Amino acid sequence: MTARPPLASRLEGFGASIFAEMTALAVSTGSVNLGQGFPDYDGPPEVLRIAREQIDAGANQYPPGTGIADLRLAISEHQQRFWGLRHDPDTEVLVTMGATEAIAGALLGMLDTGDEVIMFEPLFDTYAACVSLAGAVLSPVTLRPDANGRFCFAEEDLRRAVTPRTRMILLNSPHNPTGTVFTREELQTVADVATANDLIVVSDEVYEHLVFDGGRHIPIASLEGMAGRTVTVSSGGKSFNTTGWKIGWACGPAPLVNAVRMAKQLFTFAGGTPFQPAIAAGLRLPAGYFESLADDLQAKRDVLMSALAHAGLEPYASAGTYFVGADVRARRADGDGMEFCRAMPAACGVVAIPAGVLYTPANAAEGRHIVRFAFCKQMPTIEEAARRLAAWK
Ligand SMILES: *Cc1c(COP(=O)(O)O)cnc(C)c1O
């Protein structure tokens, strides 16, 4: 070993994963793990079948760098069918290794050292590290609960976050971890700020089909004047319960998508050959599939939320995604969500994630008392968690 620590300074502070710690606790205590944000059930059988057939048919070598043509076509058709967006499948659609690579590619492909990116916090865990890797600067705008427990931003906070160095806004709606689905008015505010300051918008829409209570996801690219400055990112993981396949995409104007491609080709070049035709078939499933996906999750959300409320863990609102937040202060006077999550597995047999780690360090106090529960589990698993929460003295 050399004397100098091996970790690049740009990655300092992004190491310790709370997800690993909480998963280990779940295993050692035999707890119901509602920390991890992935389903414990399979996706549509026809999608799984195509992947198996593709492997047998020899689809096991590198795909084209931009993705298999029929998947790019299916993504383009999907964007038009659901959201009325038009993208040329050859120049305006890029297949990536999950939404994660599309976001990393967008940040590393379009930001220069010192450029500023506005993001709404709490944040999905890879965003801040990618900003740091790009040598860019993260300007957080904090989402706070309103009287109905719905997390939203103050327009003046967003406007104040813009400086002459601001280059981009990274948006995530439906939002992980708060479950907020941005309204048309909120998106218009973001669009107005982006347009007035000539900013690029990167929009992470991986939960586009997981919206509850008859609500509707609105891609910011569909707002007037926004298609020309927006990269829309999504993936098949959350829509088809195939999070391990890592088939994602970026759609937008050719120069922006090309910048994403320039970076992403250096990460993986391309991958997931047998999964790409399977996700193409998923994207072409009838509307009923997507509706029942959301209805099924909504029922699980409802069971979990009422159990949380009965256990004195007041849940916030959740209009979409896999997640609901809860306030621990009624059960833990010091409001320490981290210690709460460390103690809950032994005390109650349920695991959650402290949301404080999903804020920028300077604002961690904003989320200290909030813990995140995932309800993307089989109903018996959710019901078992509910029983344990109910029995928790
Ligand atoms: C799950 C998730 C991702 C990652 O998507 P992959 O396709 O698995 O890379 C990105 N953004 C958000 C908000 C997520 O919750």
The ligand as a Gaussian input file, in Angstrom:
#p B3LYP/6-31G(d) Opt

LIG

0 1
 C      -34.402000       3.562000      -8.759000
 C      -34.072000       4.954000      -9.160000
 C      -33.140000       5.218000     -10.169000
 C      -32.274000       4.134000     -10.755000
 O      -32.782000       3.596000     -11.887000
 P      -31.993000       2.390000     -12.599000
 O      -32.719000       2.225000     -13.856000
 O      -32.067000       1.219000     -11.690000
 O      -30.575000       2.837000     -12.777000
 C      -32.942000       6.517000     -10.578000
 N      -33.616000       7.532000     -10.000000
 C      -34.492000       7.323000      -9.005000
 C      -35.202000       8.478000      -8.404000
 C      -34.731000       6.029000      -8.540000
 O      -35.550000       5.830000      -7.503000

